[in-house]
Amino acid sequence: MYFAIGKFENHGDESKMKEQIKYFQYAAFLFDKIKQEIPTVIPSKDVQPDLSSDYLTYAGYIALANSQILIYEVAKKKNLALELQAQLAHGISDLFNLAYSMSRETLKKHITDDLRIYLKNRRDYYLSCSYLK
């Protein structure tokens, strides 16, 4: 729910963006918390794919990447140092790379080719932004 709220809020207003950042970070926290709690509640043989440790890790990467994208957008709007913007972009690229790698390996049968292409493109876009310092 927090991920959905963060994704669909308006991007224009800085105070709204800060709220979105909070929602994405909270979503990432919840994905991690669920990942830790699942083994104590559901036997491993009964865990559905979307509650698997790998999928929850992947979801956390996506939530954190979206949070970082908003921080990057704020940095761009405020014309903060290009070096800082480059570091933020590199961190975003790293998160998308982790998600992309999981989509090609441990989550291969659960992630569509279209989503894999999206993840790769986002990774490459932010990696290229990281060289603009």
DAMONOR-V885564 format. One record per residue. RES is the residue in three letters. SS is DSSP state (a for helix, b for strand, c for the rest). PHI is phi in whole degrees, 0 to 359 (none if undefined). NEAR is the number of other ideal C-beta (glycine too) atoms within 8 Angstrom. Layout:
# DAMONOR-V885564
RES_SS_PHI_NEAR, RES_SS_PHI_NEAR
This chain:
# DAMONOR-V885564
MET_c_none_4, TYR_a_296_10, PHE_a_298_13, ALA_a_296_7, ILE_a_298_10, GLY_a_297_16, LYS_a_290_8, PHE_a_254_5, GLU_c_287_10, ASN_c_288_5, HIS_c_276_8, GLY_c_291_4, ASP_c_278_6, GLU_a_298_7, SER_a_293_6, LYS_a_293_11, MET_a_296_12, LYS_a_297_9, GLU_a_294_9, GLN_a_299_15, ILE_a_303_12, LYS_a_299_9, TYR_a_297_13, PHE_a_296_16, GLN_a_293_11, TYR_a_292_9, ALA_a_299_14, ALA_a_299_12, PHE_a_300_8, LEU_a_295_9, PHE_a_300_13, ASP_a_293_10, LYS_a_297_8, ILE_a_298_10, LYS_a_302_11, GLN_a_286_7, GLU_a_274_8, ILE_a_308_12, PRO_a_300_7, THR_a_275_4, VAL_a_248_5, ILE_c_238_8, PRO_c_301_5, SER_a_303_6, LYS_a_289_4, ASP_a_259_6, VAL_c_285_10, GLN_c_287_6, PRO_a_305_7, ASP_a_284_6, LEU_a_248_10, SER_c_291_9, SER_a_302_7, ASP_a_297_9, TYR_a_293_12, LEU_a_292_14, THR_a_296_11, TYR_a_302_13, ALA_a_298_11, GLY_a_297_13, TYR_a_300_13, ILE_a_294_11, ALA_a_297_15, LEU_a_294_12, ALA_a_298_13, ASN_a_295_12, SER_a_298_14, GLN_a_295_12, ILE_a_299_10, LEU_a_293_13, ILE_a_296_10, TYR_a_299_14, GLU_a_297_10, VAL_a_297_11, ALA_a_299_11, LYS_a_293_9, LYS_a_298_7, LYS_c_271_6, ASN_c_52_4, LEU_c_291_7, ALA_c_310_5, LEU_a_299_7, GLU_a_298_7, LEU_a_295_9, GLN_a_299_15, ALA_a_296_13, GLN_a_295_9, LEU_a_297_12, ALA_a_298_14, HIS_a_295_11, GLY_a_297_9, ILE_a_296_14, SER_a_301_15, ASP_a_299_8, LEU_a_295_13, PHE_a_294_15, ASN_a_295_9, LEU_a_299_9, ALA_a_295_13, TYR_a_298_12, SER_a_300_8, MET_a_296_14, SER_a_292_13, ARG_a_267_7, GLU_c_243_7, THR_c_291_5, LEU_c_250_11, LYS_c_308_8, LYS_c_277_4, HIS_c_252_7, ILE_c_246_10, THR_c_286_5, ASP_a_298_5, ASP_a_299_6, LEU_a_292_9, ARG_a_298_12, ILE_a_296_8, TYR_a_301_8, LEU_a_299_12, LYS_a_296_10, ASN_a_295_8, ARG_a_296_11, ARG_a_302_12, ASP_a_293_9, TYR_a_299_9, TYR_a_289_15, LEU_a_295_11, SER_a_295_8, CYS_a_297_12, SER_c_288_12, TYR_c_268_7, LEU_c_269_9, LYS_c_264_7
